[in-house]
Amino acid sequence: MVRQHRDNRSKFFRVKCPDCENEQIIFERASTVVDCSVCGHVLSEPRGGNANIKAEKLATLE
């Protein structure tokens, strides 16, 4: 049996809300709309594969 080594192809991002400057961690391939937990501003929207991130990316977490 052949085992394939698969790297983690997905990432998490630490983003900052443009309205209230709250920092939040979101998934790169989110399948639902992600709102800010403080003010409710839309941070990311699903787009098929990767999500459309509408906030400032501060860091990439793996």
C-alpha positions as CSV (number, residue, x, y, z in Angstrom):
1,M,0.0,0.0,0.0
2,V,1.4,3.4,-0.9
3,R,1.1,6.2,1.6
4,Q,1.0,9.7,0.3
5,H,2.4,12.5,2.4
6,R,-0.1,15.4,2.3
7,D,0.8,18.8,3.6
8,N,-1.8,20.9,5.3
9,R,-3.1,23.0,2.4
10,S,-5.4,25.2,4.5
11,K,-4.5,28.2,6.7
12,F,-6.0,30.3,9.4
13,F,-5.6,34.1,9.4
14,R,-5.5,36.6,12.3
15,V,-7.4,39.6,10.9
16,K,-8.3,43.0,12.2
17,C,-11.8,44.4,11.8
18,P,-11.8,47.7,9.8
19,D,-14.6,49.2,12.0
20,C,-13.7,48.4,15.6
21,E,-10.2,47.0,15.3
22,N,-11.1,43.8,17.0
23,E,-8.6,40.9,16.2
24,Q,-10.1,37.6,15.3
25,I,-8.9,34.3,13.8
26,I,-10.8,33.0,10.7
27,F,-10.4,30.0,8.4
28,E,-9.0,30.6,4.8
29,R,-11.7,28.4,3.3
30,A,-14.7,29.5,5.3
31,S,-18.0,28.2,3.8
32,T,-20.2,30.7,5.6
33,V,-20.2,34.4,6.1
34,V,-17.9,35.4,9.0
35,D,-18.9,38.4,11.0
36,C,-16.9,40.4,13.6
37,S,-17.8,39.1,17.1
38,V,-17.9,42.7,18.5
39,C,-19.6,44.9,15.9
40,G,-21.0,42.5,13.3
41,H,-19.0,43.8,10.3
42,V,-18.6,41.2,7.6
43,L,-15.0,39.9,7.7
44,S,-15.2,37.2,5.0
45,E,-17.7,35.7,2.5
46,P,-17.6,32.3,0.9
47,R,-16.5,32.2,-2.8
48,G,-16.4,28.5,-3.8
49,G,-12.8,27.7,-2.8
50,N,-11.0,30.2,-0.7
51,A,-13.1,32.8,1.1
52,N,-13.1,36.5,0.1
53,I,-11.5,38.1,3.1
54,K,-12.5,41.8,3.6
55,A,-10.4,42.6,6.6
56,E,-6.7,43.4,7.1
57,K,-4.6,40.2,7.5
58,L,-2.2,40.5,10.4
59,A,-0.7,37.0,10.5
60,T,-0.9,33.6,8.9
61,L,-1.3,30.7,11.3
62,E,-0.7,27.1,10.3
